[in-house]
Amino acid sequence: TSIPTPTPTSVIYVTPTPSPSIIPSPSPIPYGKGSVIKIYALGQSGGGLFPNMELLIREQRVVTFNSIQGGNWLSGLFSRSFEEYVYNHTEKVSISQVKIRYSNDYYNGIFDDRNLRVDKINIDGVDYQTESTDTYSTGSWRLGGGCNPGPKRSELLHCSGYLDYSQKKD
């Protein structure tokens, strides 16, 4: 008996195309249905850790951004290299419903002091500056007043507390 010889078949060589890096992005929000909230912040380390930042909407925490990087005592105090932190909310949000809270303060002398610095918040394309007279702070330190609440006109949260961008309270 003879062994049949195989008939050549077509071979297709496929060169794999490298896939683009997968970068997680916030889920899209249907137009007009929700709000995109962007927070521009940096952290100053203290006690070996960086600050945590919470976004509150209608007094409820909706997201926590852990370990906000930025620098040590000197670089964190003077840096303007803010990172953008983005949160997509499923409903429309106004600035009067939003607060930024700093919750893990630490102080062990001037060279070991954890702080959070927030440049601004942006809601649906509108910027709200932290140093505005309309921004009320419960965590910004001031000589002679400590961290007592008030319109401090400061980007720094030195003590555990929050920033409220719509409520000028004297």
C-alpha atoms as a printed R data frame, in Angstrom:
    type eleno elety resid chain resno       x      y      z
1   ATOM     1    CA   THR     A     1   0.000  0.000  0.000
2   ATOM     2    CA   SER     A     2   1.157  3.439 -0.687
3   ATOM     3    CA   ILE     A     3   0.879  6.323  1.753
4   ATOM     4    CA   PRO     A     4  -0.833  9.345  0.257
5   ATOM     5    CA   THR     A     5   1.272 12.458  0.242
6   ATOM     6    CA   PRO     A     6  -0.364 15.401  1.907
7   ATOM     7    CA   THR     A     7  -1.589 18.176 -0.299
8   ATOM     8    CA   PRO     A     8  -0.164 21.557  0.627
9   ATOM     9    CA   THR     A     9  -2.701 23.893  2.186
10  ATOM    10    CA   SER     A    10  -2.564 27.647  2.423
11  ATOM    11    CA   VAL     A    11  -0.950 28.989  5.560
12  ATOM    12    CA   ILE     A    12  -1.694 32.501  6.691
13  ATOM    13    CA   TYR     A    13   0.778 34.113  8.999
14  ATOM    14    CA   VAL     A    14  -0.661 36.776 11.253
15  ATOM    15    CA   THR     A    15   1.658 39.225 12.850
16  ATOM    16    CA   PRO     A    16   0.124 40.211 16.155
17  ATOM    17    CA   THR     A    17  -0.528 43.899 16.470
18  ATOM    18    CA   PRO     A    18   0.565 45.242 19.827
19  ATOM    19    CA   SER     A    19  -2.450 46.417 21.781
20  ATOM    20    CA   PRO     A    20  -2.384 49.935 23.161
21  ATOM    21    CA   SER     A    21  -1.774 50.357 26.836
22  ATOM    22    CA   ILE     A    22  -4.959 50.001 28.730
23  ATOM    23    CA   ILE     A    23  -5.491 53.101 30.794
24  ATOM    24    CA   PRO     A    24  -8.445 52.980 33.132
25  ATOM    25    CA   SER     A    25 -10.747 55.893 32.562
26  ATOM    26    CA   PRO     A    26 -13.904 56.965 34.276
27  ATOM    27    CA   SER     A    27 -17.068 55.442 32.887
28  ATOM    28    CA   PRO     A    28 -18.826 57.698 30.429
29  ATOM    29    CA   ILE     A    29 -21.891 59.522 31.613
30  ATOM    30    CA   PRO     A    30 -24.826 59.947 29.265
31  ATOM    31    CA   TYR     A    31 -24.980 63.566 28.121
32  ATOM    32    CA   GLY     A    32 -26.932 65.719 30.567
33  ATOM    33    CA   LYS     A    33 -27.425 62.915 33.087
34  ATOM    34    CA   GLY     A    34 -24.507 63.270 35.506
35  ATOM    35    CA   SER     A    35 -21.549 65.383 36.512
36  ATOM    36    CA   VAL     A    36 -17.801 65.066 36.068
37  ATOM    37    CA   ILE     A    37 -15.936 66.301 39.129
38  ATOM    38    CA   LYS     A    38 -12.195 66.968 38.937
39  ATOM    39    CA   ILE     A    39 -10.092 67.810 41.965
40  ATOM    40    CA   TYR     A    40  -6.580 69.235 41.558
41  ATOM    41    CA   ALA     A    41  -4.544 68.320 44.632
42  ATOM    42    CA   LEU     A    42  -1.187 67.280 46.028
43  ATOM    43    CA   GLY     A    43  -0.091 65.873 49.334
44  ATOM    44    CA   GLN     A    44   2.677 66.563 51.811
45  ATOM    45    CA   SER     A    45   3.914 63.446 53.604
46  ATOM    46    CA   GLY     A    46   4.137 63.114 57.361
47  ATOM    47    CA   GLY     A    47   4.663 60.107 59.586
48  ATOM    48    CA   GLY     A    48   5.698 58.101 56.529
49  ATOM    49    CA   LEU     A    49   2.296 58.473 54.838
50  ATOM    50    CA   PHE     A    50   0.576 60.829 52.417
51  ATOM    51    CA   PRO     A    51  -2.858 62.386 53.003
52  ATOM    52    CA   ASN     A    52  -6.200 60.872 52.025
53  ATOM    53    CA   MET     A    53  -8.831 63.016 50.332
54  ATOM    54    CA   GLU     A    54 -12.571 62.346 50.379
55  ATOM    55    CA   LEU     A    55 -15.224 63.752 48.060
56  ATOM    56    CA   LEU     A    56 -18.565 64.354 49.737
57  ATOM    57    CA   ILE     A    57 -21.783 64.984 47.835
58  ATOM    58    CA   ARG     A    58 -24.815 65.992 49.880
59  ATOM    59    CA   GLU     A    59 -22.794 65.211 53.053
60  ATOM    60    CA   GLN     A    60 -22.200 61.598 51.913
61  ATOM    61    CA   ARG     A    61 -18.714 60.310 51.070
62  ATOM    62    CA   VAL     A    62 -18.811 59.042 47.479
63  ATOM    63    CA   VAL     A    63 -15.098 58.331 46.928
64  ATOM    64    CA   THR     A    64 -11.819 58.350 48.826
65  ATOM    65    CA   PHE     A    65  -8.547 59.062 47.056
66  ATOM    66    CA   ASN     A    66  -5.801 57.452 49.165
67  ATOM    67    CA   SER     A    67  -2.196 58.540 49.475
68  ATOM    68    CA   ILE     A    68  -2.259 61.842 47.594
69  ATOM    69    CA   GLN     A    69   1.346 62.229 46.454
70  ATOM    70    CA   GLY     A    70   3.271 65.458 46.133
71  ATOM    71    CA   GLY     A    71   6.334 65.748 48.257
72  ATOM    72    CA   ASN     A    72   7.907 66.137 51.643
73  ATOM    73    CA   TRP     A    73   7.744 69.121 53.972
74  ATOM    74    CA   LEU     A    74   9.571 71.556 51.684
75  ATOM    75    CA   SER     A    75   8.532 70.353 48.222
76  ATOM    76    CA   GLY     A    76   4.924 69.710 49.305
77  ATOM    77    CA   LEU     A    77   4.636 73.192 50.730
78  ATOM    78    CA   PHE     A    78   5.851 75.016 47.622
79  ATOM    79    CA   SER     A    79   4.987 72.667 44.752
80  ATOM    80    CA   ARG     A    80   2.448 73.594 42.070
81  ATOM    81    CA   SER     A    81   2.454 70.084 40.504
82  ATOM    82    CA   PHE     A    82  -1.168 69.209 41.178
83  ATOM    83    CA   GLU     A    83  -2.568 65.854 40.097
84  ATOM    84    CA   GLU     A    84  -6.074 65.598 38.663
85  ATOM    85    CA   TYR     A    85  -8.464 63.272 40.506
86  ATOM    86    CA   VAL     A    86 -11.670 62.516 38.585
87  ATOM    87    CA   TYR     A    87 -15.016 61.224 39.787
88  ATOM    88    CA   ASN     A    88 -18.096 60.697 37.616
89  ATOM    89    CA   HIS     A    89 -21.365 61.082 39.482
90  ATOM    90    CA   THR     A    90 -24.514 59.583 37.999
91  ATOM    91    CA   GLU     A    91 -26.633 62.663 38.784
92  ATOM    92    CA   LYS     A    92 -26.064 66.369 38.168
93  ATOM    93    CA   VAL     A    93 -24.192 68.035 41.016
94  ATOM    94    CA   SER     A    94 -23.917 71.692 41.951
95  ATOM    95    CA   ILE     A    95 -21.020 73.230 43.865
96  ATOM    96    CA   SER     A    96 -23.302 73.804 46.872
97  ATOM    97    CA   GLN     A    97 -23.565 70.003 47.298
98  ATOM    98    CA   VAL     A    98 -19.807 69.284 47.293
99  ATOM    99    CA   LYS     A    99 -17.107 69.224 49.984
100 ATOM   100    CA   ILE     A   100 -13.519 67.998 49.957
101 ATOM   101    CA   ARG     A   101 -12.479 66.400 53.255
102 ATOM   102    CA   TYR     A   102  -8.994 65.692 54.620
103 ATOM   103    CA   SER     A   103  -9.239 62.931 57.188
104 ATOM   104    CA   ASN     A   104  -5.801 61.621 58.220
105 ATOM   105    CA   ASP     A   105  -3.884 64.566 59.649
106 ATOM   106    CA   TYR     A   106  -0.504 63.954 61.289
107 ATOM   107    CA   TYR     A   107   1.885 66.359 62.984
108 ATOM   108    CA   ASN     A   108   5.195 65.587 64.695
109 ATOM   109    CA   GLY     A   109   6.971 68.903 64.374
110 ATOM   110    CA   ILE     A   110   7.378 71.267 61.435
111 ATOM   111    CA   PHE     A   111   9.497 68.809 59.393
112 ATOM   112    CA   ASP     A   112   7.103 65.877 59.836
113 ATOM   113    CA   ASP     A   113   3.710 67.376 59.044
114 ATOM   114    CA   ARG     A   114   1.169 65.708 56.729
115 ATOM   115    CA   ASN     A   115  -1.036 68.203 54.823
116 ATOM   116    CA   LEU     A   116  -3.362 68.258 51.832
117 ATOM   117    CA   ARG     A   117  -3.198 71.032 49.243
118 ATOM   118    CA   VAL     A   118  -6.179 71.555 46.926
119 ATOM   119    CA   ASP     A   119  -5.761 74.075 44.113
120 ATOM   120    CA   LYS     A   120  -9.312 73.926 42.768
121 ATOM   121    CA   ILE     A   121 -12.295 71.767 41.981
122 ATOM   122    CA   ASN     A   122 -13.940 71.604 38.563
123 ATOM   123    CA   ILE     A   123 -17.540 70.532 38.067
124 ATOM   124    CA   ASP     A   124 -18.715 70.016 34.498
125 ATOM   125    CA   GLY     A   125 -16.066 72.405 33.150
126 ATOM   126    CA   VAL     A   126 -16.465 75.182 35.738
127 ATOM   127    CA   ASP     A   127 -13.509 75.921 38.060
128 ATOM   128    CA   TYR     A   128 -13.937 76.807 41.740
129 ATOM   129    CA   GLN     A   129 -10.703 78.102 43.296
130 ATOM   130    CA   THR     A   130  -9.866 77.060 46.831
131 ATOM   131    CA   GLU     A   131  -8.431 80.455 47.772
132 ATOM   132    CA   SER     A   132 -11.697 82.224 46.869
133 ATOM   133    CA   THR     A   133 -13.462 84.262 49.552
134 ATOM   134    CA   ASP     A   134 -16.461 81.947 49.047
135 ATOM   135    CA   THR     A   135 -14.502 78.866 50.149
136 ATOM   136    CA   TYR     A   136 -15.120 77.944 53.770
137 ATOM   137    CA   SER     A   137 -12.482 75.798 55.510
138 ATOM   138    CA   THR     A   138 -12.520 73.846 58.741
139 ATOM   139    CA   GLY     A   139  -8.935 72.614 58.402
140 ATOM   140    CA   SER     A   140  -6.784 75.547 57.263
141 ATOM   141    CA   TRP     A   141  -4.437 76.897 59.909
142 ATOM   142    CA   ARG     A   142  -3.971 80.614 60.480
143 ATOM   143    CA   LEU     A   143  -1.660 82.386 62.930
144 ATOM   144    CA   GLY     A   144  -3.667 83.489 65.939
145 ATOM   145    CA   GLY     A   145  -6.673 81.416 64.934
146 ATOM   146    CA   GLY     A   146  -5.331 77.896 64.578
147 ATOM   147    CA   CYS     A   147  -7.578 75.598 62.566
148 ATOM   148    CA   ASN     A   148 -10.783 77.342 63.533
149 ATOM   149    CA   PRO     A   149 -13.443 77.387 60.778
150 ATOM   150    CA   GLY     A   150 -13.725 80.304 58.401
151 ATOM   151    CA   PRO     A   151 -12.998 81.676 54.940
152 ATOM   152    CA   LYS     A   152  -9.221 81.220 55.160
153 ATOM   153    CA   ARG     A   153  -8.337 81.845 51.467
154 ATOM   154    CA   SER     A   154  -5.781 79.036 51.638
155 ATOM   155    CA   GLU     A   155  -5.210 75.955 49.482
156 ATOM   156    CA   LEU     A   156  -3.735 74.047 52.431
157 ATOM   157    CA   LEU     A   157  -5.633 71.817 54.797
158 ATOM   158    CA   HIS     A   158  -3.272 71.587 57.760
159 ATOM   159    CA   CYS     A   159  -5.737 69.837 60.083
160 ATOM   160    CA   SER     A   160  -8.423 67.232 59.526
161 ATOM   161    CA   GLY     A   161 -11.376 69.126 58.110
162 ATOM   162    CA   TYR     A   162 -13.097 70.058 54.880
163 ATOM   163    CA   LEU     A   163 -13.366 72.657 52.139
164 ATOM   164    CA   ASP     A   164 -16.819 73.926 51.237
165 ATOM   165    CA   TYR     A   165 -16.718 75.976 48.021
166 ATOM   166    CA   SER     A   166 -20.126 77.633 48.185
167 ATOM   167    CA   GLN     A   167 -20.736 78.657 51.751
168 ATOM   168    CA   LYS     A   168 -19.162 81.843 52.979
169 ATOM   169    CA   LYS     A   169 -19.791 81.642 56.733
170 ATOM   170    CA   ASP     A   170 -18.418 84.274 59.088
